[in-house]
Amino acid sequence: MPTNLPDVVLWSIPAFVLLTVLEMALHHVHPDEDAAGYEAKDAATSITMGLGSLVFDLLWKLPIVAVYTAVYELTPLRVPVLWWTVLLMLLAQDFFYYWSHRGHHVIRILWACHVVHHSSRKFNLSTALRQPWTSLTSWPFYLPLIALGVHPAALAFCSSANLVYQFWVHTERIDKLPRPFEYVLNTPSHHRVHHASQGGYLDRNFGGILIVWDRWFGSFAAETERPVFGLTKNIDTFNPLRVATHEYAAIARDVRAAGSWGERAGRVFRGPGWQPAGAANAAPAAPAAPAAPPAPVRERTG
């Protein structure tokens, strides 16, 4: 029973605060006119969302731990908690995080949770703290690890380490790193692409610690043009409750207005911005457009 594994997120909170304050000061002393920078209301909303997520995560952990514990007790497999197995568990958790993250971009009901993290038009260390309050949607992606004998506490440690790693990649103050790091690791350059709203950057660079998953599974895009941060349809609010729930409300409106059960299912389980075939055919023809970007533009509502 791995009871001595630390809560990495809680131990890291002082560092999060210190580094965020230092970045704010740096933007004030040495402003970058091309950077999105900081805005007081936006940063306050991000910090509020982060604090709220700590509270709500405690609630969601109760049923998740119950399910994980049941699966762990049923499986005959056991992975011991040693230094080298922890490294392997971190690698495996990062692999499943990639698929969880990708799923939260392409399935609308999952996107309704994850959209919170993308709702800021700024990109700085406070943006890393803008976390959802409905994070009950990620646990099924990690069930294979529990079934393979990874203790739930060990999985929690790996997930926390992955989250803490991603804090530093939310910045415009760090340019591209040397090529070997950029090839293997998730870096600020790669994550700026992930948070951008341009068509060629949408749904790219899902990796948590490693970017190699994106290279191997066809979702990688290098940073070329300066990213425009936020959603394709921004929500124009700093109200934390609206930030946390706006996409769920949009889904509810679309489901109520749907004309068939097939459309209702599509509004929930297809991608953000999905439209039924009839609606697409009824839309007026668009003028001729230039060549398509590297990735399809998929409109996300906010």
Secondary structure, 3 states (H helix, E strand, C coil): CCCCCCCHHHHHHHHHHHHHHHHHHHHHHCCCCCCCCCCHHHHHHHHHHHHHHHHHHHHHHHHHHHHHHHHHHHCCCCCCCCHHHHHHHHHHHHHHHHHHHHHHHHCHHHHHHHHHHHCCCCCCHHHHCCCCCCHHHCHHHHHHHHHCCCCHHHHHHHHHHHHHHCCCCCCCCCCCCCHHHHHHECCHHHHHHHCECCHHHCCCCCCCCECHHHHHCCCCCCCCCCCCECCCCCCCCCCHHHHHHHHHHHHHHHHHHCCCHHHHHHHHHCCCCCCCHHHHHHCCCCCCCCCCCCCCCCCCCC
